[in-house]
Amino acid sequence: MITKMDKRKLTAHLLAIVTVTVWATTFIASKKLLGIFSPLQILFMRFILAYIALWIIRPRRLRLSKKEELCFLLMGVFGGTLYFYTENTALVYTLASNVSIIVATAPILTALLAHFCTRDEKLRSSSVWGFFIAITGVVLVVCNGAYVLKVNPLGDFLSLCAAISWAVYSMLLKRFASKYDSFLVTRRTMLWGILTALPLILIEGKPLDLSALKAPTPLFCLLFLGLVGSAACYVFWATAVERLGVVKTNSYIYLVPFITIVAAALLLKEPISFAAVLGAGLITAGVVVAQRRPKSEPVQDPVPEQEQSSAE
C-alpha cells in the first residue's frame, strides 16, 4: 500500500524529471532568442516574467532576517546570474560538448558540498559510482559518435564555475526549501537574479530592442523560458529538493544531455549515433545507482531546517 509519504516522494521524482526535461529543451528557445538579445538580456527578461507570474500566483510577502536576505541574494547570484553568465560565456571560448560534460559534474559537486555542510546527506559510495557511470554516459551522448573534445583553459574553467555555482545554489536552496513556500523562495531568488544581472547588462551596453517581441516566435520563446523554464521549473525543483534532498534531486541533472540530444533529433532533425544510445543507457543506470541507499543505512528523510513560520 502506497503511503502519503511515498506519494509525496513519487511526486517529487516526477517534478524533478519534468524539470530537467524542460531545462534540456530550453536551449531551442534560447538559441532562437540569441540572434536578437544577449544572454544577459534573455536572463533578465525571463526572470522578470517569472517574478511577475509568481506574484500573481502567490500574492504574499516573504519576511526575512538580514542574514536570510543575504542568503537569498547569493541564491540569485549563484542560481541565476553567475550560473547563466559563466555557462553562456564558456560557449564563446570552448566547444559546446566540453561545456555540457563539465556542467554535468554539478551533481557530484553538490554531493561533496552536502557531505561537509549537512548532517543528513553524507557522501555515499552509490553517489560516487552513480557519478562515474552517468558521466561516462554523458560523454558518449554529448560527443554523439564524433568524439571531438578540445581543451580550452578559459572556456573549461568558466564551465566548471557554472557547475560550482549550481552546486552552491543547491546547498542554499536546501536550507530554505523546507522552511518557506517554494513559490516565495523562487520569487525572491528571481528578484535577486534580476537585480544582480542589471549592472552587468548596463556594463554590456547592448540596446534592449523589445520591438522584436512583436513577432510571435520570439515572444513565444521568451514566455516559455520565463513562465515554464524559470517560474514553474524553479518551483518544481525547490519542491523536489524539499522532499528528496538536494543530492538525490540533483542526480537527475545527468539526464539533461540525453534529453537535449533527443529534442534536437526530433525538432532540429539532428542524428543520434549508437554511442549516444549507449550513453543514454549509462546515464539512466547512473541515476538509478546514485539514488540507491545502502541496505545497512536506515531510511531517513531530509532534515528540515525548521517549519515555515515567517511567510505571511
Number of C-alpha atoms within 10 A of each C-alpha: 4 7 8 9 11 11 11 15 18 16 16 23 22 13 20 27 20 15 24 23 22 21 19 22 21 19 15 15 18 20 12 14 21 14 10 16 19 18 19 21 22 20 25 23 17 24 27 21 20 25 25 17 17 22 14 10 10 12 13 13 12 14 13 13 9 9 9 13 15 13 19 26 20 22 28 26 26 26 26 26 25 23 24 20 21 19 25 20 16 24 18 11 15 21 17 19 21 23 24 22 25 21 24 28 25 26 28 23 20 25 25 19 20 23 16 11 12 14 10 14 21 16 17 16 14 17 26 17 15 27 25 17 21 30 22 18 29 30 24 26 33 24 21 22 16 11 13 11 13 11 10 13 11 14 23 23 17 25 30 23 22 29 28 22 27 27 28 22 23 29 22 18 25 24 20 23 29 23 19 19 20 21 24 23 21 28 27 20 27 33 21 23 27 23 15 19 22 17 11 14 17 10 8 12 9 12 11 13 10 10 7 14 15 9 9 9 14 19 16 13 19 23 18 19 28 25 20 20 23 27 25 19 23 23 23 24 27 28 26 28 28 26 24 21 25 27 28 24 25 27 28 24 24 28 22 22 28 25 19 22 22 21 19 18 13 11 11 11 10 12 13 15 15 12 19 24 18 16 26 24 17 22 32 19 16 27 25 17 20 27 18 14 14 11 7 6 7 8 9 8 14 18 16 17 12 11 10 14 10 13 13 9
